[in-house]
Amino acid sequence: MATPHPATAQQLPPTTAPKIQEALDARDALADALSQAGIQLPAMDIRTPWADDRKAEARYALVHLGVCSAPIALLLVDVITKGIAG
């Protein structure tokens, strides 16, 4: 199972919650899938493309994968290649 991530939709203003929750769900699903493949990206997080003090509703949020070592990058290549080959 993936390591818990610090950001949650409950910590954010209600107007941003749906888009932030969508990104949190995508991040967690990706972390779980990677974990099942034996891969962990510890720096995964979500980001919004604007300053945190913006009052408007979030139009979208991004799943930030962070950085990884060369061996982890090669594991990702292997998993993706196997998935493509089906």
C-alpha positions in Angstrom: 0.0 0.0 0.0 1.2 3.5 -0.8 2.6 5.8 1.9 0.0 8.4 3.0 0.3 11.8 1.4 0.0 15.0 3.5 -2.4 17.1 1.4 -6.1 16.5 1.7 -9.2 18.2 0.2 -10.4 18.9 3.8 -7.5 21.3 4.3 -8.5 23.5 1.4 -11.3 26.0 0.9 -14.6 24.3 -0.1 -14.7 26.0 -3.5 -11.5 24.3 -4.5 -12.3 20.9 -3.1 -13.8 19.1 -6.2 -10.8 19.7 -8.5 -8.3 19.2 -5.7 -10.1 16.0 -4.7 -9.9 14.8 -8.3 -6.1 15.3 -8.3 -5.8 13.7 -4.9 -7.7 10.6 -6.1 -5.6 10.4 -9.2 -2.4 10.8 -7.2 -3.4 8.1 -4.8 -4.5 5.7 -7.6 -1.2 6.2 -9.4 0.7 5.7 -6.1 -1.2 2.5 -5.5 -0.6 1.2 -9.0 3.1 2.0 -8.8 3.3 0.4 -5.4 1.8 -2.9 -6.8 4.6 -2.7 -9.5 7.2 -2.3 -6.7 7.8 1.4 -7.4 7.5 4.3 -5.0 7.8 8.0 -5.9 8.0 9.6 -2.5 7.8 13.1 -3.7 4.3 12.7 -5.3 2.0 15.6 -4.5 -0.6 17.8 -6.1 -0.1 21.4 -7.2 -2.3 24.1 -8.4 -1.1 26.5 -11.2 -1.6 29.6 -9.1 -0.7 31.1 -5.7 -2.3 29.5 -2.7 -4.1 32.8 -1.8 -6.2 32.8 -4.9 -9.9 33.0 -4.0 -11.5 31.7 -7.2 -12.5 28.1 -7.7 -9.8 25.8 -8.8 -10.1 25.1 -12.5 -7.7 22.2 -12.2 -4.9 20.7 -10.2 -1.8 18.9 -11.3 -0.4 15.6 -10.0 3.3 16.4 -9.4 5.4 13.3 -9.6 8.5 14.8 -8.2 12.0 13.5 -9.0 13.3 10.0 -9.0 16.6 8.2 -9.3 17.8 6.6 -12.5 17.1 3.1 -11.3 13.5 4.1 -10.5 13.1 5.8 -13.9 14.3 2.5 -15.5 11.7 0.6 -13.5 9.0 2.9 -14.8 10.2 2.3 -18.3 10.1 -1.4 -17.7 6.5 -1.3 -16.3 5.3 1.0 -19.1 6.9 -1.2 -21.8 5.4 -4.3 -20.4 2.0 -2.6 -20.2 2.2 -1.5 -23.9 3.2 -5.0 -24.9 0.1 -6.2 -23.0 
